[in-house]
């Protein structure tokens, strides 16, 4: 979408696969990286399952946006055995075993791919052209020596950072492996095959997320942590001090981000009026408009004869305004911080 919330492009997986929610990365070379989960028949007897079982083959595609051509198609079942999984087998053989569960893709400084697989507790570096697994970090077959405090489980959102470090969100739950989740920043030496903790970020409330979660590196070096299945999101300094803590009223967020954003919807503001005796209240909102600072209410005896009667500062999603008028016709003008008009609601009769 653009800043007017108009659709710019719709990206689909190719070759008959259904792109799923876990990842979409737009690359600097005009491609998109997407994930898909495909149930396939599998012999799971080697891991205690049915010889006529099912598993989810996690598919990664790199798609050229200008042509929709598939440049890379990678299948987890071709490279990673179910024996690497920490996930419990399903009780029914007809239920697909989610043994891998890819949940993030990142492009590394050398152009190759870094992926996170939740259910093997591992990160995998993939050769961009061939799809070969260059190394595993974590899990049952790690190619790295993990230093003190590095071990993670059920993780999400593995990303390379400009200083060469690697960040991820360590859920450590479902089932529980640690007392709390954490944002984890790691120092990775690909030559010596060693990994050490550079910094970790934990919530003073001891939050433990059973799924999802992410870490975002901000321009000033701070880090934003989204706590996944929990409604929290927190900002930390590079030294690990929490300086902001937010919480959604309900629900959760797969990933949380902090970005500058100016939304200018093509719709008009919306108003609803309510009269109680001689008191008139107006409720004004404009979904997606980020620059509204004040509402200026116009009222009058007819729709053609409106004049400004009051103003009110924008307050939350919907602003409640007491309107000093007996005229039944009202409209609201959305103003920015400089007093310039951004939009006008339809005129309503209360």
PLY file of the C-alpha trace (Angstrom):
ply
format ascii 1.0
element vertex 350
property float x
property float y
property float z
element edge 349
property int vertex1
property int vertex2
end_header
0.00 0.00 0.00
1.06 3.61 -0.48
0.53 6.43 2.03
-3.03 6.82 0.74
-3.68 3.12 1.50
-4.05 2.34 -2.19
-2.80 -1.07 -3.24
0.46 -0.99 -5.17
1.10 -4.68 -5.70
-0.25 -8.06 -4.71
2.40 -10.77 -4.35
1.53 -14.45 -4.69
3.52 -17.61 -4.26
4.07 -19.53 -7.49
3.94 -23.13 -8.71
0.63 -23.81 -7.01
1.69 -22.90 -3.47
-0.24 -20.65 -1.11
1.93 -17.93 0.47
1.45 -17.91 4.23
1.68 -15.25 6.96
5.16 -15.93 8.30
7.34 -13.83 6.02
7.48 -11.33 3.20
10.84 -9.67 2.44
11.24 -7.18 -0.40
14.89 -7.24 -1.51
17.09 -4.58 -3.07
17.26 -6.55 -6.30
13.55 -6.30 -7.02
12.45 -9.64 -5.64
10.20 -10.91 -2.88
10.99 -13.73 -0.45
7.91 -15.59 0.77
7.08 -18.74 2.72
4.52 -21.49 2.20
3.51 -24.61 4.15
2.65 -27.67 2.06
1.31 -30.91 3.62
2.92 -33.96 1.99
2.92 -37.71 2.62
5.95 -38.87 4.64
7.35 -41.95 6.33
7.76 -40.84 9.96
8.58 -44.25 11.40
12.24 -43.26 12.00
11.04 -40.62 14.50
8.33 -42.73 16.12
5.49 -41.80 13.81
3.46 -43.55 11.14
5.05 -44.99 8.02
2.08 -43.45 6.20
2.19 -40.10 7.94
2.09 -36.48 6.82
4.40 -33.54 7.39
4.50 -29.87 6.49
7.15 -29.21 3.86
8.21 -25.59 4.41
8.75 -23.87 1.08
10.74 -20.68 0.45
10.44 -18.87 -2.86
12.27 -15.87 -4.25
10.05 -14.24 -6.85
11.09 -11.58 -9.36
8.47 -8.85 -8.96
8.58 -7.52 -12.51
7.95 -10.94 -14.11
6.64 -13.16 -11.24
9.42 -15.59 -12.22
10.64 -17.94 -9.47
14.39 -17.52 -8.98
14.70 -19.92 -6.03
12.43 -22.58 -4.59
13.68 -24.30 -1.43
12.01 -27.22 0.37
12.78 -28.08 3.98
12.18 -31.82 3.41
15.05 -31.90 0.88
17.57 -30.48 3.36
16.40 -31.03 6.96
15.29 -34.32 8.52
12.34 -34.58 10.92
14.91 -36.06 13.35
16.16 -32.49 13.93
12.79 -31.42 15.33
11.88 -30.74 18.96
8.16 -30.61 18.19
5.91 -33.42 19.41
4.47 -35.77 16.81
0.74 -35.40 16.14
-1.44 -38.11 17.64
-3.28 -38.75 14.36
-1.36 -39.95 11.31
-3.62 -37.83 9.10
-2.43 -34.63 10.85
0.64 -33.09 9.21
3.72 -33.01 11.43
4.94 -29.40 11.72
8.52 -30.49 12.24
10.33 -27.43 10.82
8.09 -24.31 10.96
10.03 -21.65 9.05
9.16 -18.19 10.40
11.69 -15.67 9.04
14.00 -15.03 6.09
16.80 -12.48 5.94
19.36 -11.55 3.28
22.88 -11.62 4.70
25.77 -9.26 3.91
27.16 -11.83 1.45
23.81 -12.06 -0.33
22.93 -15.49 1.00
19.83 -16.26 3.06
19.36 -16.72 6.80
16.22 -18.56 7.87
14.76 -19.40 11.27
12.99 -22.70 11.94
11.00 -22.56 15.16
10.59 -26.28 15.73
14.23 -27.31 15.20
15.48 -24.48 17.45
17.96 -23.62 14.69
18.99 -20.98 12.17
20.11 -22.07 8.70
22.29 -20.24 6.21
21.24 -21.07 2.64
23.21 -20.53 -0.56
21.12 -18.04 -2.54
21.50 -19.81 -5.91
21.58 -23.51 -5.01
19.61 -23.61 -1.75
22.31 -25.73 -0.10
22.54 -25.46 3.70
25.90 -23.78 4.41
25.60 -24.08 8.20
23.28 -24.63 11.13
23.33 -22.45 14.25
21.60 -24.02 17.23
19.47 -27.14 17.34
20.58 -30.77 17.33
23.18 -30.43 14.54
24.75 -27.03 15.23
27.94 -26.23 13.29
28.80 -23.61 15.92
30.05 -23.76 19.47
27.42 -21.90 21.48
28.86 -19.75 24.27
27.34 -19.22 27.69
23.71 -18.10 27.50
23.43 -18.49 23.71
21.10 -21.51 23.56
17.61 -20.55 22.38
14.36 -22.38 21.67
11.14 -21.89 19.67
12.73 -18.69 18.27
11.52 -16.13 15.71
12.78 -13.26 13.53
16.50 -13.96 12.94
18.23 -10.92 11.36
21.75 -9.88 10.44
22.69 -6.41 11.68
25.06 -3.84 10.10
27.75 -4.45 12.76
27.84 -8.15 11.86
25.83 -9.27 14.88
22.71 -11.38 14.65
19.45 -10.81 16.52
16.50 -13.05 17.21
13.52 -13.33 19.53
13.97 -16.27 21.89
10.44 -17.36 22.86
11.66 -20.26 25.03
8.09 -21.48 25.41
5.40 -23.81 24.07
6.39 -25.96 25.76
8.29 -23.90 28.33
12.10 -24.07 28.23
13.01 -20.97 30.28
11.38 -18.65 32.79
11.00 -15.75 30.34
11.38 -14.78 26.70
14.14 -12.43 25.57
15.46 -10.45 22.67
18.90 -11.85 21.92
21.83 -10.19 20.13
24.66 -12.55 19.22
28.25 -12.12 18.06
28.83 -14.70 15.32
32.25 -15.75 14.01
31.53 -17.72 10.85
35.19 -18.68 10.39
35.86 -19.94 13.93
32.27 -21.24 14.19
31.69 -19.62 17.59
28.72 -17.66 18.93
28.59 -15.44 22.02
25.91 -13.30 23.64
26.47 -9.62 22.84
23.37 -8.41 24.69
20.02 -9.73 25.82
16.81 -7.84 26.43
14.27 -9.05 28.98
11.11 -7.47 30.34
11.08 -6.63 34.07
7.68 -8.30 34.23
9.22 -11.63 33.24
7.14 -12.02 30.06
7.01 -15.46 28.46
5.65 -15.57 24.90
4.34 -18.89 23.62
4.74 -17.87 19.95
5.66 -15.07 17.53
7.79 -12.04 18.53
10.54 -9.94 16.95
13.37 -7.43 17.41
13.80 -4.24 15.38
17.05 -2.25 15.34
16.23 1.48 15.33
18.35 4.18 13.67
19.65 5.47 17.02
20.91 2.03 18.06
17.94 1.28 20.30
16.01 -1.95 19.87
12.27 -2.49 19.80
11.04 -5.86 21.03
7.60 -7.19 20.14
6.52 -9.84 22.62
4.57 -11.92 20.13
1.63 -13.79 21.64
1.56 -11.22 24.45
0.16 -7.71 23.81
3.40 -5.94 24.86
6.07 -4.05 22.91
9.13 -2.43 24.49
12.05 -0.19 23.50
15.53 -0.75 24.92
18.81 1.13 24.73
21.79 -0.74 23.28
22.91 -1.37 26.87
19.67 -3.20 27.65
17.78 -0.53 29.61
14.03 -0.49 28.90
12.96 3.10 28.20
9.48 2.54 26.77
6.83 -0.08 27.42
3.54 -0.33 25.57
0.65 -2.75 25.64
-2.27 -3.39 23.34
-5.63 -3.39 25.09
-6.43 -6.82 23.68
-5.03 -9.42 21.32
-1.43 -9.73 20.14
0.97 -8.77 17.35
3.05 -11.16 15.25
5.74 -8.47 14.96
5.92 -4.92 16.31
7.72 -2.06 14.52
8.40 1.60 15.08
8.62 3.70 11.89
7.78 7.25 10.84
4.49 7.12 8.93
2.28 9.74 7.34
-1.09 8.41 6.28
-3.26 10.47 3.93
-6.39 8.44 3.18
-8.52 9.24 0.15
-11.65 8.91 2.30
-13.22 11.81 4.19
-13.55 12.22 7.96
-16.52 10.56 9.64
-18.87 12.25 12.14
-21.78 11.03 14.22
-24.00 13.36 16.27
-26.05 12.88 19.40
-28.41 15.37 21.03
-29.54 15.15 24.65
-31.99 17.97 25.35
-30.17 21.15 24.31
-26.72 19.50 24.43
-25.16 18.39 21.14
-22.18 16.07 20.99
-20.23 15.30 17.85
-17.95 12.26 17.48
-15.25 12.78 14.84
-12.75 10.30 13.42
-10.70 9.72 10.27
-9.33 6.23 9.97
-5.70 6.18 8.80
-5.09 9.96 8.90
-1.99 10.61 11.00
-1.65 14.40 10.80
-4.95 15.50 12.37
-4.23 17.79 15.34
-7.57 19.54 15.81
-11.19 19.35 14.74
-13.08 22.51 13.76
-16.85 22.08 13.95
-19.12 24.00 11.58
-22.86 24.23 12.28
-25.93 26.02 11.09
-29.67 26.05 10.46
-29.19 24.56 6.99
-26.56 22.53 5.21
-25.81 25.51 2.98
-25.24 27.95 5.85
-22.57 26.47 8.12
-20.15 28.54 10.18
-17.38 27.55 12.62
-18.65 27.26 16.21
-15.94 25.42 18.15
-12.67 23.50 17.95
-11.29 20.54 19.88
-7.91 18.87 20.03
-7.69 15.44 18.44
-8.01 12.82 21.18
-7.48 9.16 20.42
-9.14 7.45 17.50
-12.50 9.20 17.99
-12.75 12.71 19.44
-15.85 13.68 21.43
-16.78 17.36 20.94
-19.42 19.40 22.79
-20.99 21.70 20.19
-22.57 25.02 21.33
-25.31 25.31 18.72
-29.03 24.85 18.23
-28.55 24.41 14.49
-29.20 20.80 13.53
-26.67 20.69 10.65
-23.00 20.02 11.52
-19.74 19.03 9.84
-16.16 18.66 11.06
-12.99 20.01 9.44
-9.76 18.12 10.16
-6.83 20.51 10.76
-3.11 19.80 11.07
-0.82 21.34 13.70
-0.34 24.46 11.54
-4.09 24.97 11.18
-4.24 23.86 7.55
-7.32 21.95 6.53
-6.77 18.28 5.67
-10.33 17.15 5.03
-14.02 17.83 5.63
-16.62 15.37 6.81
-20.04 15.07 5.18
-22.63 17.43 6.67
-25.12 15.60 8.88
-28.40 16.57 10.49
-28.60 15.74 14.19
0 1
1 2
2 3
3 4
4 5
5 6
6 7
7 8
8 9
9 10
10 11
11 12
12 13
13 14
14 15
15 16
16 17
17 18
18 19
19 20
20 21
21 22
22 23
23 24
24 25
25 26
26 27
27 28
28 29
29 30
30 31
31 32
32 33
33 34
34 35
35 36
36 37
37 38
38 39
39 40
40 41
41 42
42 43
43 44
44 45
45 46
46 47
47 48
48 49
49 50
50 51
51 52
52 53
53 54
54 55
55 56
56 57
57 58
58 59
59 60
60 61
61 62
62 63
63 64
64 65
65 66
66 67
67 68
68 69
69 70
70 71
71 72
72 73
73 74
74 75
75 76
76 77
77 78
78 79
79 80
80 81
81 82
82 83
83 84
84 85
85 86
86 87
87 88
88 89
89 90
90 91
91 92
92 93
93 94
94 95
95 96
96 97
97 98
98 99
99 100
100 101
101 102
102 103
103 104
104 105
105 106
106 107
107 108
108 109
109 110
110 111
111 112
112 113
113 114
114 115
115 116
116 117
117 118
118 119
119 120
120 121
121 122
122 123
123 124
124 125
125 126
126 127
127 128
128 129
129 130
130 131
131 132
132 133
133 134
134 135
135 136
136 137
137 138
138 139
139 140
140 141
141 142
142 143
143 144
144 145
145 146
146 147
147 148
148 149
149 150
150 151
151 152
152 153
153 154
154 155
155 156
156 157
157 158
158 159
159 160
160 161
161 162
162 163
163 164
164 165
165 166
166 167
167 168
168 169
169 170
170 171
171 172
172 173
173 174
174 175
175 176
176 177
177 178
178 179
179 180
180 181
181 182
182 183
183 184
184 185
185 186
186 187
187 188
188 189
189 190
190 191
191 192
192 193
193 194
194 195
195 196
196 197
197 198
198 199
199 200
200 201
201 202
202 203
203 204
204 205
205 206
206 207
207 208
208 209
209 210
210 211
211 212
212 213
213 214
214 215
215 216
216 217
217 218
218 219
219 220
220 221
221 222
222 223
223 224
224 225
225 226
226 227
227 228
228 229
229 230
230 231
231 232
232 233
233 234
234 235
235 236
236 237
237 238
238 239
239 240
240 241
241 242
242 243
243 244
244 245
245 246
246 247
247 248
248 249
249 250
250 251
251 252
252 253
253 254
254 255
255 256
256 257
257 258
258 259
259 260
260 261
261 262
262 263
263 264
264 265
265 266
266 267
267 268
268 269
269 270
270 271
271 272
272 273
273 274
274 275
275 276
276 277
277 278
278 279
279 280
280 281
281 282
282 283
283 284
284 285
285 286
286 287
287 288
288 289
289 290
290 291
291 292
292 293
293 294
294 295
295 296
296 297
297 298
298 299
299 300
300 301
301 302
302 303
303 304
304 305
305 306
306 307
307 308
308 309
309 310
310 311
311 312
312 313
313 314
314 315
315 316
316 317
317 318
318 319
319 320
320 321
321 322
322 323
323 324
324 325
325 326
326 327
327 328
328 329
329 330
330 331
331 332
332 333
333 334
334 335
335 336
336 337
337 338
338 339
339 340
340 341
341 342
342 343
343 344
344 345
345 346
346 347
347 348
348 349
